[in-house]
């Protein structure tokens, strides 16, 4: 392999044996490297190949700012996830974990790390992923010589949930995308108002729907929320609750019956959407 450009002391953009571009990381492989220099293959610890999610430009920008130690910690974390969860320790997962770690270190240095809003949900719905997320915090703290807050386990767990869903075939992913689009159309019509696709409430709703698809595919729907919560939501947000029931009918097209608790949480998100538009 030949160097195309040094990204930093520990990373280079290179041309592989087939003439394609790859990004390589390894201790000192970028130091003093020039166009056309041969890469010491024995020194390479990470090889990143561009794909649809990470085209070569995105890949080089990401690795250019990625310390080697962070990449190594991320590799150890993804390896642990692959051993203990139904996820593949893929390049995509490694890059997601590495990027999260990099920003976590920046926030930690600035004193900006704090609690995650989904702690309860993650603990209830994804205990296995959260357990590995707690191990990820330990790995990162040990490898990087810092003390990451325990709450970071929630973020790692969500990365693992996404990775597990990404292992599904393309047909299911396309079906999920179509269903989410249909759900947004139904919600807009039921509320009688436009829904801002770029608002935080819409983003949270779509994220909730994605995780709902994950829960359905793994047979882990919410079914333990307090009964009074459902009654209170139905009473205080009747329109949102009726809309949530219509959304539930969309899932029934695939012979999937949502639990009453899932309907309740859908209603809460829909109520937030309605409230946001009313105050806009």
C-alpha positions, 0 to 999 in steps of 0.5 A: 500500500502507498501513502496518498496523504498523511492525516496525522502522526498515526493515520494516513490516507492510502492507496490499497493493492486494488487501487482503492482509497483506504484510511489506515491507523497505527502508531507513527505511520503518518509521521514523516510520510509522503506521497508514494511512500510504502506503508509498513503493514506490520504497523497498521492496527486499524484499516477503514474502507469507505462505504455508503455511510462513511464516504472517503471524505467523511472517513478522512475527516473523522480519522484526522481528528481521532486520537489513536488511543480513542480508536483502540479503546473503541475497538476494545469496546466493540469487541466486548459488544460482539462477544456479549451481544447479538451485534457484529463488531463492524467498522460502522459500530467502531467509528460510532463508538470512537466518535462518541468517545472523542466528543465525550472526552471534549465534554468531560474536559469542559465539564459538560457531561451530564445525565442522559434523559433515557436512563430509565427507558434504557435500563428497563428495555435494554438491560443487556446492552446497558450492562455492556455499556457499563463495561464500555465505561470501564474500558474507556476509563482504563484505556484513556486514563480518565474517569468517565461518568457512569451515565455514559453507559446509556449512550453506549447502550443505545449505540449497541441497540442501533448496531443490533438493528442494523444487522437486519436485512435491507428489506426490513430497513426499507419497510421500517422507513416506509412505516415511519413515513406513513405514521408521520402522515397519519399524525399530521392528518389527525392533528390537523397541522403540519409537523416540523420535520426538523424540530427536536420533538419530531426527531425524538418521535422518529427515534422512539419509533425506530426503537419501537421497531427494534423492540418489536423485532426482539419481542421486547415491547413495553409492558410494565408501565404504571396503569395510572399513567395510561389512564392519565394520558388518555384523559389529559391528551385524548386527541393524542391518545386517539392518534396513537391508536391509529398509529397502532393500526399501522403496526397491525398491518404487519400482524403486530399488536402493540401493548397498551403501554406502547400506545401510551408512550406514542401518545406522549410523543404525539402530545408533545408534537401537538403542543410544540406546534401550538406554541410555535 
